[in-house]
């Protein structure tokens, strides 16, 4: 698949004529003008902050001494110690 895709859109004749004139005045193509307009509309409707993970920390004093230097294997063992693991 290439970087561009062809599609067909219906544009009212008066708007199309105005767009063609504007493209000519700006020394650009109708395609470039349409893409610029679409980019602006998409940018305006984008979520302003995007996804934001909520703070989910717990009150406490950080890691307990018995896990401060533990690796994943030890942490896994500790997680399953009382659950038959």
Secondary structure, 3 states (H helix, E strand, C coil): CCCCCCCCCCCCHHHHHHHHHHHHHHCCCHHHHHHHHHHHHHHHCCCCCCCCCCCCCCCCCCCCHHHCCCCHHHHHHHHHHHHCC
